[in-house]
Amino acid sequence: MKRNLITVVIPTLGTKNMNRTLKILNSNKYIKKIIISLPKNFEFKNYDKNMKKIQIIHSKIKGQVKQRINAFKFIKTNNIIYMDDDLIIDNNLVNNLLNMKLQKGLRSVIAPIYFEKKTI
C-alpha cells in the first residue's frame, strides 16, 4: 500500500509545543515521515526523540513558503499533508483525509475545515 503513505511537512521556527500533534502523527500507520522544516540556525528541541518518523531539515531562507518548498526534495510519498505548527489534530484527521484523497483520485487536492477553539 505504498501509494497510501503520507509525508507530513510542518514549517516552523521551532518555538511551538507540537508534542500532542506529533504523537498522533507518529502513531498513524499511513504516515511515513514527518518533516519539520526550520530556517537555518534555528533549532527544534521540544519533541520526543524516540519518534522515529520525525526528520528535521533546515532551509536557507526563513519563511513558511520557502521552508515548505525546501521540504519537497525530502518527500518520497504520493501524498503530502502540509500543516502549520499551531494546529492540534485528532486521531481521525489523517485517515479521513486519506480516504477522501483516495476517493477523489491521485491528482486531487483536499483540505479539512478548521475551527478555532474559541469558535467551537
PDB file as gemmi writes it, atoms N, CA and C in Angstrom:
CRYST1    1.000    1.000    1.000  90.00  90.00  90.00 P 1                      
ATOM      1  N   MET A   1       0.827  -1.199   0.000  1.00  0.00           N  
ATOM      2  CA  MET A   1       0.000   0.000   0.000  1.00  0.00           C  
ATOM      3  C   MET A   1       0.870   1.261   0.000  1.00  0.00           C  
ATOM      4  N   LYS A   2       1.984   1.220  -0.762  1.00  0.00           N  
ATOM      5  CA  LYS A   2       2.894   2.360  -0.799  1.00  0.00           C  
ATOM      6  C   LYS A   2       2.204   3.632  -1.260  1.00  0.00           C  
ATOM      7  N   ARG A   3       1.230   3.529  -2.153  1.00  0.00           N  
ATOM      8  CA  ARG A   3       0.570   4.734  -2.652  1.00  0.00           C  
ATOM      9  C   ARG A   3      -0.274   5.413  -1.578  1.00  0.00           C  
ATOM     10  N   ASN A   4      -0.529   4.725  -0.488  1.00  0.00           N  
ATOM     11  CA  ASN A   4      -1.314   5.301   0.607  1.00  0.00           C  
ATOM     12  C   ASN A   4      -0.458   5.999   1.649  1.00  0.00           C  
ATOM     13  N   LEU A   5       0.859   5.919   1.512  1.00  0.00           N  
ATOM     14  CA  LEU A   5       1.722   6.520   2.522  1.00  0.00           C  
ATOM     15  C   LEU A   5       1.742   8.039   2.382  1.00  0.00           C  
ATOM     16  N   ILE A   6       1.968   8.703   3.509  1.00  0.00           N  
ATOM     17  CA  ILE A   6       1.876  10.159   3.586  1.00  0.00           C  
ATOM     18  C   ILE A   6       3.140  10.720   4.232  1.00  0.00           C  
ATOM     19  N   THR A   7       3.590  11.850   3.686  1.00  0.00           N  
ATOM     20  CA  THR A   7       4.619  12.654   4.338  1.00  0.00           C  
ATOM     21  C   THR A   7       3.939  13.910   4.851  1.00  0.00           C  
ATOM     22  N   VAL A   8       4.213  14.263   6.090  1.00  0.00           N  
ATOM     23  CA  VAL A   8       3.691  15.496   6.683  1.00  0.00           C  
ATOM     24  C   VAL A   8       4.830  16.510   6.726  1.00  0.00           C  
ATOM     25  N   VAL A   9       4.548  17.728   6.280  1.00  0.00           N  
ATOM     26  CA  VAL A   9       5.535  18.809   6.305  1.00  0.00           C  
ATOM     27  C   VAL A   9       5.013  19.913   7.215  1.00  0.00           C  
ATOM     28  N   ILE A  10       5.851  20.286   8.190  1.00  0.00           N  
ATOM     29  CA  ILE A  10       5.482  21.348   9.124  1.00  0.00           C  
ATOM     30  C   ILE A  10       6.601  22.388   9.144  1.00  0.00           C  
ATOM     31  N   PRO A  11       6.390  23.539   8.471  1.00  0.00           N  
ATOM     32  CA  PRO A  11       7.365  24.614   8.595  1.00  0.00           C  
ATOM     33  C   PRO A  11       7.171  25.307   9.945  1.00  0.00           C  
ATOM     34  N   THR A  12       8.265  25.616  10.603  1.00  0.00           N  
ATOM     35  CA  THR A  12       8.167  26.193  11.939  1.00  0.00           C  
ATOM     36  C   THR A  12       9.433  26.989  12.258  1.00  0.00           C  
ATOM     37  N   LEU A  13       9.346  27.807  13.275  1.00  0.00           N  
ATOM     38  CA  LEU A  13      10.531  28.463  13.828  1.00  0.00           C  
ATOM     39  C   LEU A  13      11.049  27.677  15.033  1.00  0.00           C  
ATOM     40  N   GLY A  14      10.330  26.612  15.386  1.00  0.00           N  
ATOM     41  CA  GLY A  14      10.769  25.742  16.472  1.00  0.00           C  
ATOM     42  C   GLY A  14      10.329  26.170  17.853  1.00  0.00           C  
ATOM     43  N   THR A  15       9.450  27.153  17.930  1.00  0.00           N  
ATOM     44  CA  THR A  15       9.065  27.677  19.237  1.00  0.00           C  
ATOM     45  C   THR A  15       7.771  27.082  19.782  1.00  0.00           C  
ATOM     46  N   LYS A  16       6.953  26.473  18.950  1.00  0.00           N  
ATOM     47  CA  LYS A  16       5.662  25.930  19.389  1.00  0.00           C  
ATOM     48  C   LYS A  16       5.838  24.541  19.985  1.00  0.00           C  
ATOM     49  N   ASN A  17       5.003  24.223  20.957  1.00  0.00           N  
ATOM     50  CA  ASN A  17       4.971  22.877  21.510  1.00  0.00           C  
ATOM     51  C   ASN A  17       3.984  22.060  20.681  1.00  0.00           C  
ATOM     52  N   MET A  18       4.509  21.165  19.889  1.00  0.00           N  
ATOM     53  CA  MET A  18       3.687  20.354  18.997  1.00  0.00           C  
ATOM     54  C   MET A  18       3.604  18.897  19.443  1.00  0.00           C  
ATOM     55  N   ASN A  19       3.952  18.620  20.687  1.00  0.00           N  
ATOM     56  CA  ASN A  19       4.039  17.232  21.140  1.00  0.00           C  
ATOM     57  C   ASN A  19       2.762  16.434  20.915  1.00  0.00           C  
ATOM     58  N   ARG A  20       1.621  17.001  21.253  1.00  0.00           N  
ATOM     59  CA  ARG A  20       0.357  16.260  21.099  1.00  0.00           C  
ATOM     60  C   ARG A  20       0.126  15.881  19.636  1.00  0.00           C  
ATOM     61  N   THR A  21       0.266  16.853  18.750  1.00  0.00           N  
ATOM     62  CA  THR A  21       0.060  16.595  17.327  1.00  0.00           C  
ATOM     63  C   THR A  21       1.107  15.631  16.783  1.00  0.00           C  
ATOM     64  N   LEU A  22       2.362  15.803  17.179  1.00  0.00           N  
ATOM     65  CA  LEU A  22       3.417  14.908  16.698  1.00  0.00           C  
ATOM     66  C   LEU A  22       3.194  13.470  17.155  1.00  0.00           C  
ATOM     67  N   LYS A  23       2.722  13.272  18.374  1.00  0.00           N  
ATOM     68  CA  LYS A  23       2.435  11.912  18.859  1.00  0.00           C  
ATOM     69  C   LYS A  23       1.336  11.256  18.032  1.00  0.00           C  
ATOM     70  N   ILE A  24       0.301  12.029  17.708  1.00  0.00           N  
ATOM     71  CA  ILE A  24      -0.793  11.486  16.891  1.00  0.00           C  
ATOM     72  C   ILE A  24      -0.277  11.132  15.498  1.00  0.00           C  
ATOM     73  N   LEU A  25       0.476  12.031  14.902  1.00  0.00           N  
ATOM     74  CA  LEU A  25       1.016  11.767  13.566  1.00  0.00           C  
ATOM     75  C   LEU A  25       1.979  10.585  13.575  1.00  0.00           C  
ATOM     76  N   ASN A  26       2.849  10.537  14.560  1.00  0.00           N  
ATOM     77  CA  ASN A  26       3.845   9.477  14.645  1.00  0.00           C  
ATOM     78  C   ASN A  26       3.217   8.096  14.818  1.00  0.00           C  
ATOM     79  N   SER A  27       2.063   8.035  15.449  1.00  0.00           N  
ATOM     80  CA  SER A  27       1.414   6.743  15.691  1.00  0.00           C  
ATOM     81  C   SER A  27       0.540   6.282  14.524  1.00  0.00           C  
ATOM     82  N   ASN A  28       0.319   7.142  13.533  1.00  0.00           N  
ATOM     83  CA  ASN A  28      -0.545   6.775  12.409  1.00  0.00           C  
ATOM     84  C   ASN A  28       0.204   5.867  11.433  1.00  0.00           C  
ATOM     85  N   LYS A  29      -0.410   4.763  11.065  1.00  0.00           N  
ATOM     86  CA  LYS A  29       0.262   3.774  10.213  1.00  0.00           C  
ATOM     87  C   LYS A  29       0.490   4.262   8.787  1.00  0.00           C  
ATOM     88  N   TYR A  30      -0.223   5.264   8.340  1.00  0.00           N  
ATOM     89  CA  TYR A  30      -0.056   5.779   6.980  1.00  0.00           C  
ATOM     90  C   TYR A  30       1.017   6.862   6.870  1.00  0.00           C  
ATOM     91  N   ILE A  31       1.412   7.420   7.981  1.00  0.00           N  
ATOM     92  CA  ILE A  31       2.441   8.452   7.976  1.00  0.00           C  
ATOM     93  C   ILE A  31       3.808   7.786   7.870  1.00  0.00           C  
ATOM     94  N   LYS A  32       4.513   8.072   6.775  1.00  0.00           N  
ATOM     95  CA  LYS A  32       5.858   7.524   6.604  1.00  0.00           C  
ATOM     96  C   LYS A  32       6.894   8.433   7.253  1.00  0.00           C  
ATOM     97  N   LYS A  33       6.714   9.756   7.068  1.00  0.00           N  
ATOM     98  CA  LYS A  33       7.707  10.698   7.568  1.00  0.00           C  
ATOM     99  C   LYS A  33       7.023  12.002   7.974  1.00  0.00           C  
ATOM    100  N   ILE A  34       7.559  12.619   9.026  1.00  0.00           N  
ATOM    101  CA  ILE A  34       7.123  13.949   9.475  1.00  0.00           C  
ATOM    102  C   ILE A  34       8.338  14.856   9.335  1.00  0.00           C  
ATOM    103  N   ILE A  35       8.270  15.770   8.380  1.00  0.00           N  
ATOM    104  CA  ILE A  35       9.388  16.669   8.142  1.00  0.00           C  
ATOM    105  C   ILE A  35       9.135  17.984   8.867  1.00  0.00           C  
ATOM    106  N   ILE A  36      10.029  18.311   9.785  1.00  0.00           N  
ATOM    107  CA  ILE A  36       9.994  19.588  10.483  1.00  0.00           C  
ATOM    108  C   ILE A  36      11.000  20.483   9.766  1.00  0.00           C  
ATOM    109  N   SER A  37      10.507  21.531   9.103  1.00  0.00           N  
ATOM    110  CA  SER A  37      11.349  22.402   8.301  1.00  0.00           C  
ATOM    111  C   SER A  37      11.608  23.717   9.041  1.00  0.00           C  
ATOM    112  N   LEU A  38      12.862  23.921   9.365  1.00  0.00           N  
ATOM    113  CA  LEU A  38      13.295  25.100  10.121  1.00  0.00           C  
ATOM    114  C   LEU A  38      14.175  25.993   9.251  1.00  0.00           C  
ATOM    115  N   PRO A  39      14.217  27.294   9.561  1.00  0.00           N  
ATOM    116  CA  PRO A  39      15.204  28.152   8.905  1.00  0.00           C  
ATOM    117  C   PRO A  39      16.607  27.800   9.415  1.00  0.00           C  
ATOM    118  N   LYS A  40      17.594  28.157   8.626  1.00  0.00           N  
ATOM    119  CA  LYS A  40      18.990  27.958   9.018  1.00  0.00           C  
ATOM    120  C   LYS A  40      19.240  28.611  10.382  1.00  0.00           C  
ATOM    121  N   ASN A  41      19.999  27.949  11.228  1.00  0.00           N  
ATOM    122  CA  ASN A  41      20.394  28.423  12.564  1.00  0.00           C  
ATOM    123  C   ASN A  41      19.258  28.399  13.592  1.00  0.00           C  
ATOM    124  N   PHE A  42      18.119  27.794  13.271  1.00  0.00           N  
ATOM    125  CA  PHE A  42      17.045  27.616  14.241  1.00  0.00           C  
ATOM    126  C   PHE A  42      17.078  26.162  14.707  1.00  0.00           C  
ATOM    127  N   GLU A  43      16.606  25.921  15.928  1.00  0.00           N  
ATOM    128  CA  GLU A  43      16.588  24.573  16.489  1.00  0.00           C  
ATOM    129  C   GLU A  43      15.178  24.171  16.883  1.00  0.00           C  
ATOM    130  N   PHE A  44      14.937  22.870  16.838  1.00  0.00           N  
ATOM    131  CA  PHE A  44      13.667  22.310  17.288  1.00  0.00           C  
ATOM    132  C   PHE A  44      14.000  21.255  18.326  1.00  0.00           C  
ATOM    133  N   LYS A  45      13.811  21.586  19.590  1.00  0.00           N  
ATOM    134  CA  LYS A  45      14.202  20.696  20.681  1.00  0.00           C  
ATOM    135  C   LYS A  45      13.020  20.067  21.398  1.00  0.00           C  
ATOM    136  N   ASN A  46      11.880  20.695  21.303  1.00  0.00           N  
ATOM    137  CA  ASN A  46      10.739  20.313  22.135  1.00  0.00           C  
ATOM    138  C   ASN A  46       9.911  19.193  21.503  1.00  0.00           C  
ATOM    139  N   TYR A  47      10.519  18.000  21.394  1.00  0.00           N  
ATOM    140  CA  TYR A  47       9.790  16.827  20.912  1.00  0.00           C  
ATOM    141  C   TYR A  47      10.455  15.570  21.458  1.00  0.00           C  
ATOM    142  N   ASP A  48       9.725  14.494  21.426  1.00  0.00           N  
ATOM    143  CA  ASP A  48      10.222  13.213  21.907  1.00  0.00           C  
ATOM    144  C   ASP A  48      11.164  12.614  20.859  1.00  0.00           C  
ATOM    145  N   LYS A  49      12.430  12.496  21.186  1.00  0.00           N  
ATOM    146  CA  LYS A  49      13.444  11.987  20.247  1.00  0.00           C  
ATOM    147  C   LYS A  49      13.211  10.522  19.865  1.00  0.00           C  
ATOM    148  N   ASN A  50      12.323   9.835  20.587  1.00  0.00           N  
ATOM    149  CA  ASN A  50      12.004   8.443  20.247  1.00  0.00           C  
ATOM    150  C   ASN A  50      11.017   8.326  19.094  1.00  0.00           C  
ATOM    151  N   MET A  51      10.470   9.444  18.635  1.00  0.00           N  
ATOM    152  CA  MET A  51       9.561   9.424  17.492  1.00  0.00           C  
ATOM    153  C   MET A  51      10.413   9.305  16.229  1.00  0.00           C  
ATOM    154  N   LYS A  52      10.519   8.094  15.714  1.00  0.00           N  
ATOM    155  CA  LYS A  52      11.442   7.772  14.623  1.00  0.00           C  
ATOM    156  C   LYS A  52      11.020   8.340  13.270  1.00  0.00           C  
ATOM    157  N   LYS A  53       9.787   8.748  13.115  1.00  0.00           N  
ATOM    158  CA  LYS A  53       9.323   9.252  11.826  1.00  0.00           C  
ATOM    159  C   LYS A  53       9.698  10.716  11.596  1.00  0.00           C  
ATOM    160  N   ILE A  54      10.181  11.395  12.625  1.00  0.00           N  
ATOM    161  CA  ILE A  54      10.485  12.816  12.518  1.00  0.00           C  
ATOM    162  C   ILE A  54      11.863  13.026  11.887  1.00  0.00           C  
ATOM    163  N   GLN A  55      11.883  13.922  10.884  1.00  0.00           N  
ATOM    164  CA  GLN A  55      13.130  14.334  10.256  1.00  0.00           C  
ATOM    165  C   GLN A  55      13.198  15.862  10.329  1.00  0.00           C  
ATOM    166  N   ILE A  56      14.281  16.377  10.886  1.00  0.00           N  
ATOM    167  CA  ILE A  56      14.490  17.818  10.992  1.00  0.00           C  
ATOM    168  C   ILE A  56      15.349  18.258   9.808  1.00  0.00           C  
ATOM    169  N   ILE A  57      14.859  19.273   9.062  1.00  0.00           N  
ATOM    170  CA  ILE A  57      15.639  19.819   7.957  1.00  0.00           C  
ATOM    171  C   ILE A  57      15.746  21.330   8.135  1.00  0.00           C  
ATOM    172  N   HIS A  58      16.694  21.937   7.437  1.00  0.00           N  
ATOM    173  CA  HIS A  58      16.882  23.387   7.516  1.00  0.00           C  
ATOM    174  C   HIS A  58      16.816  24.001   6.122  1.00  0.00           C  
ATOM    175  N   SER A  59      16.146  25.136   6.054  1.00  0.00           N  
ATOM    176  CA  SER A  59      16.016  25.899   4.823  1.00  0.00           C  
ATOM    177  C   SER A  59      16.996  27.070   4.877  1.00  0.00           C  
ATOM    178  N   LYS A  60      17.565  27.414   3.731  1.00  0.00           N  
ATOM    179  CA  LYS A  60      18.493  28.549   3.691  1.00  0.00           C  
ATOM    180  C   LYS A  60      17.781  29.868   3.956  1.00  0.00           C  
ATOM    181  N   ILE A  61      16.499  29.906   3.619  1.00  0.00           N  
ATOM    182  CA  ILE A  61      15.730  31.143   3.737  1.00  0.00           C  
ATOM    183  C   ILE A  61      14.588  30.950   4.734  1.00  0.00           C  
ATOM    184  N   LYS A  62      14.422  31.925   5.623  1.00  0.00           N  
ATOM    185  CA  LYS A  62      13.335  31.904   6.605  1.00  0.00           C  
ATOM    186  C   LYS A  62      12.046  32.330   5.917  1.00  0.00           C  
ATOM    187  N   GLY A  63      10.982  31.572   6.184  1.00  0.00           N  
ATOM    188  CA  GLY A  63       9.676  31.889   5.619  1.00  0.00           C  
ATOM    189  C   GLY A  63       8.901  30.611   5.371  1.00  0.00           C  
ATOM    190  N   GLN A  64       7.640  30.623   5.740  1.00  0.00           N  
ATOM    191  CA  GLN A  64       6.827  29.416   5.679  1.00  0.00           C  
ATOM    192  C   GLN A  64       6.809  28.799   4.277  1.00  0.00           C  
ATOM    193  N   VAL A  65       6.641  29.609   3.251  1.00  0.00           N  
ATOM    194  CA  VAL A  65       6.578  29.084   1.880  1.00  0.00           C  
ATOM    195  C   VAL A  65       7.925  28.501   1.470  1.00  0.00           C  
ATOM    196  N   LYS A  66       9.001  29.211   1.717  1.00  0.00           N  
ATOM    197  CA  LYS A  66      10.343  28.718   1.364  1.00  0.00           C  
ATOM    198  C   LYS A  66      10.673  27.429   2.116  1.00  0.00           C  
ATOM    199  N   GLN A  67      10.270  27.354   3.370  1.00  0.00           N  
ATOM    200  CA  GLN A  67      10.536  26.154   4.166  1.00  0.00           C  
ATOM    201  C   GLN A  67       9.736  24.964   3.626  1.00  0.00           C  
ATOM    202  N   ARG A  68       8.516  25.207   3.161  1.00  0.00           N  
ATOM    203  CA  ARG A  68       7.722  24.129   2.560  1.00  0.00           C  
ATOM    204  C   ARG A  68       8.344  23.658   1.257  1.00  0.00           C  
ATOM    205  N   ILE A  69       8.752  24.602   0.428  1.00  0.00           N  
ATOM    206  CA  ILE A  69       9.370  24.259  -0.862  1.00  0.00           C  
ATOM    207  C   ILE A  69      10.646  23.458  -0.630  1.00  0.00           C  
ATOM    208  N   ASN A  70      11.441  23.861   0.333  1.00  0.00           N  
ATOM    209  CA  ASN A  70      12.677  23.155   0.647  1.00  0.00           C  
ATOM    210  C   ASN A  70      12.412  21.692   1.028  1.00  0.00           C  
ATOM    211  N   ALA A  71      11.289  21.426   1.634  1.00  0.00           N  
ATOM    212  CA  ALA A  71      10.961  20.062   2.075  1.00  0.00           C  
ATOM    213  C   ALA A  71      10.674  19.116   0.913  1.00  0.00           C  
ATOM    214  N   PHE A  72      10.320  19.652  -0.252  1.00  0.00           N  
ATOM    215  CA  PHE A  72       9.953  18.799  -1.388  1.00  0.00           C  
ATOM    216  C   PHE A  72      11.025  17.780  -1.743  1.00  0.00           C  
ATOM    217  N   LYS A  73      12.282  18.141  -1.639  1.00  0.00           N  
ATOM    218  CA  LYS A  73      13.336  17.197  -2.038  1.00  0.00           C  
ATOM    219  C   LYS A  73      13.468  16.014  -1.077  1.00  0.00           C  
ATOM    220  N   PHE A  74      12.802  16.084   0.060  1.00  0.00           N  
ATOM    221  CA  PHE A  74      12.857  15.000   1.044  1.00  0.00           C  
ATOM    222  C   PHE A  74      11.607  14.106   1.011  1.00  0.00           C  
ATOM    223  N   ILE A  75      10.642  14.442   0.179  1.00  0.00           N  
ATOM    224  CA  ILE A  75       9.367  13.709   0.131  1.00  0.00           C  
ATOM    225  C   ILE A  75       9.466  12.554  -0.857  1.00  0.00           C  
ATOM    226  N   LYS A  76       9.118  11.366  -0.393  1.00  0.00           N  
ATOM    227  CA  LYS A  76       9.184  10.159  -1.221  1.00  0.00           C  
ATOM    228  C   LYS A  76       7.833   9.451  -1.312  1.00  0.00           C  
ATOM    229  N   THR A  77       6.760  10.116  -0.924  1.00  0.00           N  
ATOM    230  CA  THR A  77       5.427   9.506  -0.947  1.00  0.00           C  
ATOM    231  C   THR A  77       4.541  10.235  -1.960  1.00  0.00           C  
ATOM    232  N   ASN A  78       3.435   9.610  -2.326  1.00  0.00           N  
ATOM    233  CA  ASN A  78       2.479  10.215  -3.254  1.00  0.00           C  
ATOM    234  C   ASN A  78       1.586  11.245  -2.580  1.00  0.00           C  
ATOM    235  N   ASN A  79       1.476  11.174  -1.278  1.00  0.00           N  
ATOM    236  CA  ASN A  79       0.553  12.042  -0.547  1.00  0.00           C  
ATOM    237  C   ASN A  79       1.322  12.914   0.434  1.00  0.00           C  
ATOM    238  N   ILE A  80       0.927  14.187   0.487  1.00  0.00           N  
ATOM    239  CA  ILE A  80       1.579  15.157   1.368  1.00  0.00           C  
ATOM    240  C   ILE A  80       0.509  15.879   2.169  1.00  0.00           C  
ATOM    241  N   ILE A  81       0.779  16.058   3.442  1.00  0.00           N  
ATOM    242  CA  ILE A  81      -0.058  16.924   4.273  1.00  0.00           C  
ATOM    243  C   ILE A  81       0.830  18.067   4.742  1.00  0.00           C  
ATOM    244  N   TYR A  82       0.433  19.289   4.373  1.00  0.00           N  
ATOM    245  CA  TYR A  82       1.104  20.484   4.881  1.00  0.00           C  
ATOM    246  C   TYR A  82       0.331  20.969   6.090  1.00  0.00           C  
ATOM    247  N   MET A  83       1.048  21.229   7.172  1.00  0.00           N  
ATOM    248  CA  MET A  83       0.406  21.680   8.404  1.00  0.00           C  
ATOM    249  C   MET A  83       1.146  22.881   8.963  1.00  0.00           C  
ATOM    250  N   ASP A  84       0.426  23.747   9.634  1.00  0.00           N  
ATOM    251  CA  ASP A  84       1.050  24.808  10.408  1.00  0.00           C  
ATOM    252  C   ASP A  84       1.448  24.243  11.769  1.00  0.00           C  
ATOM    253  N   ASP A  85       2.376  24.904  12.421  1.00  0.00           N  
ATOM    254  CA  ASP A  85       2.880  24.387  13.696  1.00  0.00           C  
ATOM    255  C   ASP A  85       1.952  24.638  14.879  1.00  0.00           C  
ATOM    256  N   ASP A  86       0.859  25.358  14.653  1.00  0.00           N  
ATOM    257  CA  ASP A  86      -0.066  25.622  15.760  1.00  0.00           C  
ATOM    258  C   ASP A  86      -1.348  24.806  15.676  1.00  0.00           C  
ATOM    259  N   LEU A  87      -1.401  23.834  14.775  1.00  0.00           N  
ATOM    260  CA  LEU A  87      -2.600  23.007  14.642  1.00  0.00           C  
ATOM    261  C   LEU A  87      -2.609  21.874  15.658  1.00  0.00           C  
ATOM    262  N   ILE A  88      -3.775  21.639  16.208  1.00  0.00           N  
ATOM    263  CA  ILE A  88      -3.993  20.487  17.076  1.00  0.00           C  
ATOM    264  C   ILE A  88      -4.978  19.590  16.340  1.00  0.00           C  
ATOM    265  N   ILE A  89      -4.583  18.351  16.127  1.00  0.00           N  
ATOM    266  CA  ILE A  89      -5.434  17.439  15.362  1.00  0.00           C  
ATOM    267  C   ILE A  89      -5.887  16.289  16.243  1.00  0.00           C  
ATOM    268  N   ASP A  90      -6.907  15.570  15.761  1.00  0.00           N  
ATOM    269  CA  ASP A  90      -7.332  14.373  16.482  1.00  0.00           C  
ATOM    270  C   ASP A  90      -6.883  13.138  15.704  1.00  0.00           C  
ATOM    271  N   ASN A  91      -7.131  11.981  16.265  1.00  0.00           N  
ATOM    272  CA  ASN A  91      -6.665  10.721  15.686  1.00  0.00           C  
ATOM    273  C   ASN A  91      -7.270  10.408  14.331  1.00  0.00           C  
ATOM    274  N   ASN A  92      -8.424  10.938  14.022  1.00  0.00           N  
ATOM    275  CA  ASN A  92      -9.111  10.580  12.785  1.00  0.00           C  
ATOM    276  C   ASN A  92      -8.765  11.451  11.592  1.00  0.00           C  
ATOM    277  N   LEU A  93      -8.143  12.590  11.806  1.00  0.00           N  
ATOM    278  CA  LEU A  93      -7.924  13.536  10.720  1.00  0.00           C  
ATOM    279  C   LEU A  93      -7.156  12.920   9.551  1.00  0.00           C  
ATOM    280  N   VAL A  94      -6.025  12.308   9.815  1.00  0.00           N  
ATOM    281  CA  VAL A  94      -5.193  11.760   8.740  1.00  0.00           C  
ATOM    282  C   VAL A  94      -5.950  10.687   7.966  1.00  0.00           C  
ATOM    283  N   ASN A  95      -6.599   9.792   8.670  1.00  0.00           N  
ATOM    284  CA  ASN A  95      -7.343   8.722   7.990  1.00  0.00           C  
ATOM    285  C   ASN A  95      -8.484   9.281   7.149  1.00  0.00           C  
ATOM    286  N   ASN A  96      -9.204  10.262   7.665  1.00  0.00           N  
ATOM    287  CA  ASN A  96     -10.298  10.876   6.907  1.00  0.00           C  
ATOM    288  C   ASN A  96      -9.782  11.581   5.659  1.00  0.00           C  
ATOM    289  N   LEU A  97      -8.680  12.316   5.784  1.00  0.00           N  
ATOM    290  CA  LEU A  97      -8.101  12.990   4.627  1.00  0.00           C  
ATOM    291  C   LEU A  97      -7.641  11.977   3.575  1.00  0.00           C  
ATOM    292  N   LEU A  98      -6.996  10.909   4.017  1.00  0.00           N  
ATOM    293  CA  LEU A  98      -6.524   9.901   3.078  1.00  0.00           C  
ATOM    294  C   LEU A  98      -7.695   9.226   2.366  1.00  0.00           C  
ATOM    295  N   ASN A  99      -8.748   8.907   3.095  1.00  0.00           N  
ATOM    296  CA  ASN A  99      -9.924   8.291   2.465  1.00  0.00           C  
ATOM    297  C   ASN A  99     -10.537   9.206   1.412  1.00  0.00           C  
ATOM    298  N   MET A 100     -10.641  10.501   1.718  1.00  0.00           N  
ATOM    299  CA  MET A 100     -11.172  11.452   0.731  1.00  0.00           C  
ATOM    300  C   MET A 100     -10.265  11.532  -0.486  1.00  0.00           C  
ATOM    301  N   LYS A 101      -8.976  11.541  -0.253  1.00  0.00           N  
ATOM    302  CA  LYS A 101      -7.997  11.619  -1.347  1.00  0.00           C  
ATOM    303  C   LYS A 101      -8.113  10.404  -2.252  1.00  0.00           C  
ATOM    304  N   LEU A 102      -8.229   9.227  -1.676  1.00  0.00           N  
ATOM    305  CA  LEU A 102      -8.333   8.008  -2.475  1.00  0.00           C  
ATOM    306  C   LEU A 102      -9.636   7.975  -3.275  1.00  0.00           C  
ATOM    307  N   GLN A 103     -10.701   8.518  -2.710  1.00  0.00           N  
ATOM    308  CA  GLN A 103     -11.976   8.597  -3.437  1.00  0.00           C  
ATOM    309  C   GLN A 103     -11.893   9.556  -4.614  1.00  0.00           C  
ATOM    310  N   LYS A 104     -11.191  10.661  -4.441  1.00  0.00           N  
ATOM    311  CA  LYS A 104     -11.116  11.703  -5.481  1.00  0.00           C  
ATOM    312  C   LYS A 104     -10.069  11.409  -6.551  1.00  0.00           C  
ATOM    313  N   GLY A 105      -9.060  10.604  -6.236  1.00  0.00           N  
ATOM    314  CA  GLY A 105      -8.032  10.272  -7.215  1.00  0.00           C  
ATOM    315  C   GLY A 105      -6.694  10.932  -6.923  1.00  0.00           C  
ATOM    316  N   LEU A 106      -5.657  10.426  -7.599  1.00  0.00           N  
ATOM    317  CA  LEU A 106      -4.290  10.854  -7.338  1.00  0.00           C  
ATOM    318  C   LEU A 106      -4.040  12.337  -7.590  1.00  0.00           C  
ATOM    319  N   ARG A 107      -4.720  12.920  -8.539  1.00  0.00           N  
ATOM    320  CA  ARG A 107      -4.455  14.322  -8.889  1.00  0.00           C  
ATOM    321  C   ARG A 107      -5.320  15.306  -8.101  1.00  0.00           C  
ATOM    322  N   SER A 108      -5.973  14.830  -7.086  1.00  0.00           N  
ATOM    323  CA  SER A 108      -6.860  15.700  -6.314  1.00  0.00           C  
ATOM    324  C   SER A 108      -6.113  16.395  -5.179  1.00  0.00           C  
ATOM    325  N   VAL A 109      -6.675  17.513  -4.775  1.00  0.00           N  
ATOM    326  CA  VAL A 109      -6.176  18.268  -3.624  1.00  0.00           C  
ATOM    327  C   VAL A 109      -7.343  18.410  -2.662  1.00  0.00           C  
ATOM    328  N   ILE A 110      -7.121  18.061  -1.412  1.00  0.00           N  
ATOM    329  CA  ILE A 110      -8.182  18.147  -0.406  1.00  0.00           C  
ATOM    330  C   ILE A 110      -7.668  18.899   0.812  1.00  0.00           C  
ATOM    331  N   ALA A 111      -8.588  19.399   1.603  1.00  0.00           N  
ATOM    332  CA  ALA A 111      -8.210  20.111   2.824  1.00  0.00           C  
ATOM    333  C   ALA A 111      -9.347  20.014   3.827  1.00  0.00           C  
ATOM    334  N   PRO A 112      -9.004  19.963   5.099  1.00  0.00           N  
ATOM    335  CA  PRO A 112     -10.041  19.948   6.132  1.00  0.00           C  
ATOM    336  C   PRO A 112     -10.545  21.360   6.402  1.00  0.00           C  
ATOM    337  N   ILE A 113     -11.639  21.437   7.108  1.00  0.00           N  
ATOM    338  CA  ILE A 113     -12.134  22.708   7.618  1.00  0.00           C  
ATOM    339  C   ILE A 113     -11.684  22.796   9.070  1.00  0.00           C  
ATOM    340  N   TYR A 114     -10.992  23.862   9.401  1.00  0.00           N  
ATOM    341  CA  TYR A 114     -10.502  24.050  10.761  1.00  0.00           C  
ATOM    342  C   TYR A 114     -11.347  25.081  11.492  1.00  0.00           C  
ATOM    343  N   PHE A 115     -11.499  24.869  12.783  1.00  0.00           N  
ATOM    344  CA  PHE A 115     -12.192  25.810  13.647  1.00  0.00           C  
ATOM    345  C   PHE A 115     -11.239  26.202  14.767  1.00  0.00           C  
ATOM    346  N   GLU A 116     -11.267  27.451  15.139  1.00  0.00           N  
ATOM    347  CA  GLU A 116     -10.504  27.867  16.307  1.00  0.00           C  
ATOM    348  C   GLU A 116     -11.221  27.389  17.549  1.00  0.00           C  
ATOM    349  N   LYS A 117     -10.480  27.065  18.585  1.00  0.00           N  
ATOM    350  CA  LYS A 117     -11.083  26.575  19.824  1.00  0.00           C  
ATOM    351  C   LYS A 117     -12.176  27.500  20.331  1.00  0.00           C  
ATOM    352  N   LYS A 118     -11.963  28.784  20.243  1.00  0.00           N  
ATOM    353  CA  LYS A 118     -12.923  29.719  20.796  1.00  0.00           C  
ATOM    354  C   LYS A 118     -14.225  29.750  19.994  1.00  0.00           C  
ATOM    355  N   THR A 119     -14.262  29.185  18.777  1.00  0.00           N  
ATOM    356  CA  THR A 119     -15.483  29.190  17.971  1.00  0.00           C  
ATOM    357  C   THR A 119     -16.294  27.910  18.124  1.00  0.00           C  
ATOM    358  N   ILE A 120     -15.738  26.944  18.790  1.00  0.00           N  
ATOM    359  CA  ILE A 120     -16.451  25.662  18.935  1.00  0.00           C  
ATOM    360  C   ILE A 120     -17.300  25.698  20.195  1.00  0.00           C  
TER     361      ILE A 120                                                      
END                                                                             
